[in-house]
Amino acid sequence: MQRKRQDILSKAIALLLTFQLFLIGIQGKVKFDEGDSTLEVLIWMINQSVVVLQQVSRQEKEQNKDNHK
């Protein structure tokens, strides 16, 4: 039961992180449309994406730790 619950939680987190990346893309488009340079927008998007990647990494580490218990 605990394993199934953990799997559902992991899938929900993955979905939310994907949605976060989608929103970063939309915000980048808005920034570009408002007149920010392409380079500024790309740097901003990369910085935002790094945070998401760090969250994914932490989630994977926690999941691996839980699987080894």
C-alpha positions in Angstrom: 0.0 0.0 0.0 2.8 2.4 0.9 4.6 1.6 -2.4 1.5 2.4 -4.5 1.0 5.6 -2.5 4.6 6.6 -3.2 4.2 5.9 -6.9 1.1 8.1 -7.1 2.9 10.9 -5.3 5.9 10.6 -7.6 3.7 10.8 -10.7 1.9 13.8 -9.3 5.2 15.6 -8.6 6.5 14.8 -12.1 3.3 16.2 -13.6 3.6 19.4 -11.5 7.2 19.8 -12.5 6.3 19.4 -16.2 3.6 22.0 -15.7 6.2 24.3 -14.1 8.4 23.9 -17.2 5.4 24.7 -19.4 4.7 27.9 -17.5 8.4 28.9 -17.7 8.1 28.6 -21.5 4.9 30.8 -21.5 6.6 33.4 -19.3 9.6 33.4 -21.6 7.3 34.1 -24.6 5.7 36.9 -22.7 9.0 38.4 -21.8 10.1 38.2 -25.4 6.9 39.8 -26.6 7.4 42.6 -24.1 10.7 43.5 -25.7 13.3 41.6 -23.8 16.1 40.4 -26.0 16.3 36.8 -27.0 19.5 36.3 -25.0 18.0 37.8 -21.9 14.9 35.5 -22.2 17.0 32.4 -22.8 19.3 33.1 -19.8 16.2 33.7 -17.7 14.6 30.5 -18.9 17.8 28.5 -18.3 18.0 29.8 -14.7 14.4 28.9 -14.0 14.9 25.5 -15.5 17.9 24.8 -13.4 15.7 25.1 -10.3 13.3 22.5 -11.7 16.1 20.2 -12.5 17.4 20.5 -9.0 13.9 19.6 -7.7 13.8 16.5 -10.0 17.2 15.5 -8.7 16.1 15.7 -5.1 13.0 13.8 -5.9 15.0 11.0 -7.6 17.4 10.8 -4.6 14.5 10.5 -2.2 12.8 7.9 -4.3 16.0 5.8 -4.5 16.5 6.2 -0.8 12.9 5.0 -0.1 13.3 2.1 -2.6 16.4 0.8 -0.7 14.7 0.6 2.6 
